[in-house]
Amino acid sequence: MKSLLLGLMLSAVSMVGLAGSVDLNTATAAEIAKHLHGIGLAKAQKIIEYRQRFGPIDTPEELLVIKGIGEKTLEKNRSRMITRLIQPAAPRNPESGLDEGPSNH
């Protein structure tokens, strides 16, 4: 029961951490505009057009070719961007080894 509760708590924390992230290869223009600072619907639509024309976005730096998206905008949003090569960290599985080994308490 204790490990189930801990697993649920960690899952909730993981989802909160990703709640502000947006996958640039699957998100709608509205989702991109909602999650990225300094990106409105017009720029978000340019991101959609870019990926439709050139295929999946591998890295956030690709957005620098879109007029109106510069280094400052990129740096403000880098941690919120999910791309083909930049994925969020996988959540850890705390169930293995919780009751094993010496305690730190």
Secondary structure by P-SEA (a helix, b strand, c coil): caaaaaaaaaaaaaaaaaccccccccccaaaaaaccccccaaaaaaaaaaaaacccccccccccccccccaaaaaaccccccccccccccccccccccccccccc
